[in-house]
Structures are given as C-alpha cells and as structure tokens.
Amino acid sequence: MKRIAAFALVAMCGLSSVAADAIWTGTAGTSPLTAGDWTLPANWNGGVVPSDDSIVYFTNAYTTTRYILMPDETSVRSIYASYGSSASYNTTLIGKTLFLAGDANGTLNFKGGNGLV
C-alpha cells in the first residue's frame, strides 16, 4: 500500500508544471555587436536560461539603449519589462522570432525578424 501511495504522489507531482521566473541580471551591450547573450546562464538570476514555461523579467535601469542577442527562435510563457523611473532607455532584443504562450507587458524593442508571435 505504501508503494502505491508513493507512486501516486510522484505521478501527481509530475503532472503539475510551475513556470520558473527568469530575471535578466547580466550586462547588455551598448550596440548590436556587443549584445548580451540570452543563452548564457550567467546572465540570468539562478544561472538558468529561460525555457518555454518561463516568465521573463527585464528590470535593469539603463541610461543608454542596451542589446540582448536571442537565439533565432525563442519561446517563453510571458515577458515583462519594468525599468523604474531612473531608466531613460529600453532593452532591445535581437533575434528572428519570440514566441509567447502568455502575455507581454512593458517596453521592449525588437531588432530583426518577426518580433512577438
């Protein structure tokens, strides 16, 4: 009986999926040639690159436009940008397509490709 209960508990836990927050903590370049790397774990809080289920946050307050290079096709659940009152410029994401399963909020710029899909 204990084995069945343990198996049922493991099975139920495996069915639930919780989106992981992904907060950009890396530096972003001041030009497309020096863009920050989306795929580098060190650029994300906790050292984990966002996945399809991630909710992505950009909160760095920049005083010049900053650039982040994404893979050609990137998928995340949602993406939010909130820079605070001290920011005078936004983040520009460079890539072909950003797929969103959920929503986007805030100001982000896209360079190249299709932008948000």
C-alpha positions as CSV (number, residue, x, y, z in Angstrom):
1,M,0.0,0.0,0.0
2,K,2.8,2.4,0.8
3,R,4.4,1.8,-2.6
4,I,1.1,2.6,-4.4
5,A,0.7,5.8,-2.4
6,A,4.3,6.9,-3.1
7,F,3.9,6.2,-6.8
8,A,0.6,8.2,-6.9
9,L,2.3,11.1,-5.1
10,V,5.2,11.1,-7.6
11,A,2.8,10.8,-10.5
12,M,0.7,13.8,-9.3
13,C,3.8,15.9,-8.8
14,G,5.0,15.1,-12.3
15,L,1.7,16.3,-13.8
16,S,1.9,19.8,-12.4
17,S,4.0,22.4,-14.1
18,V,5.1,25.6,-12.4
19,A,6.6,28.4,-14.5
20,A,10.0,29.4,-13.4
21,D,10.8,33.1,-13.2
22,A,13.8,34.2,-15.2
23,I,15.3,37.6,-14.3
24,W,17.9,39.1,-16.5
25,T,20.9,40.1,-14.3
26,G,23.6,40.2,-17.0
27,T,25.0,43.1,-18.8
28,A,23.7,44.0,-22.1
29,G,25.8,45.6,-24.8
30,T,25.6,49.2,-26.0
31,S,25.5,48.1,-29.6
32,P,24.3,45.0,-31.5
33,L,27.9,44.0,-31.9
34,T,28.4,43.8,-28.1
35,A,25.0,42.4,-27.2
36,G,24.4,40.4,-24.1
37,D,23.9,36.7,-24.7
38,W,20.4,35.3,-23.9
39,T,21.8,31.7,-23.9
40,L,24.5,32.4,-21.3
41,P,23.3,31.0,-17.9
42,A,25.4,33.6,-16.0
43,N,23.1,36.4,-17.4
44,W,20.1,35.0,-15.6
45,N,19.2,35.0,-11.9
46,G,19.9,31.5,-10.6
47,G,22.0,30.6,-13.6
48,V,19.2,29.1,-15.7
49,V,18.4,30.2,-19.2
50,P,14.6,30.7,-19.7
51,S,12.6,27.8,-21.2
52,D,9.2,27.6,-22.8
53,D,7.5,27.8,-19.4
54,S,9.5,30.7,-18.1
55,I,8.2,34.1,-17.2
56,V,11.0,36.5,-18.2
57,Y,11.6,39.9,-16.4
58,F,13.9,42.7,-17.5
59,T,14.3,45.2,-14.7
60,N,17.7,46.8,-15.3
61,A,17.6,50.6,-15.4
62,Y,19.8,51.6,-18.3
63,T,20.9,55.1,-19.2
64,T,21.6,54.1,-22.8
65,T,19.9,51.6,-25.2
66,R,21.1,48.1,-24.4
67,Y,21.0,45.0,-26.6
68,I,20.5,41.3,-25.9
69,L,21.1,38.7,-28.6
70,M,18.5,35.8,-28.5
71,P,18.5,32.5,-30.4
72,D,16.7,32.7,-33.8
73,E,13.5,31.2,-32.4
74,T,12.9,31.8,-28.7
75,S,9.9,30.6,-26.7
76,V,8.8,31.8,-23.3
77,R,5.5,31.9,-21.4
78,S,5.4,35.7,-20.7
79,I,7.8,38.6,-20.8
80,Y,7.7,41.7,-18.7
81,A,9.9,44.9,-18.7
82,S,9.8,47.3,-15.9
83,Y,12.7,49.7,-15.6
84,G,11.7,52.1,-12.9
85,S,11.7,55.9,-13.0
86,S,15.5,56.2,-13.3
87,A,15.7,54.5,-16.7
88,S,15.8,56.6,-19.8
89,Y,16.3,53.9,-22.4
90,N,15.0,50.4,-23.0
91,T,16.2,47.0,-23.8
92,T,16.4,45.8,-27.5
93,L,16.1,42.1,-28.1
94,I,17.9,40.9,-31.3
95,G,16.6,37.7,-32.9
96,K,14.2,36.4,-35.5
97,T,11.1,35.4,-33.6
98,L,10.0,35.5,-30.0
99,F,7.1,33.1,-29.3
100,L,4.9,33.9,-26.3
101,A,2.3,31.5,-24.8
102,G,1.1,34.2,-22.5
103,D,1.4,38.0,-22.5
104,A,3.9,40.8,-22.7
105,N,4.0,43.9,-20.6
106,G,6.3,46.9,-20.6
107,T,8.5,48.4,-23.3
108,L,10.9,46.2,-25.2
109,N,12.3,46.9,-28.7
110,F,12.9,44.1,-31.3
111,K,15.5,44.2,-34.0
112,G,15.3,41.9,-36.9
113,G,12.8,39.1,-37.7
114,N,9.2,38.9,-36.7
115,G,9.2,40.3,-33.2
116,L,6.5,38.9,-31.0
117,V,4.4,36.0,-32.2
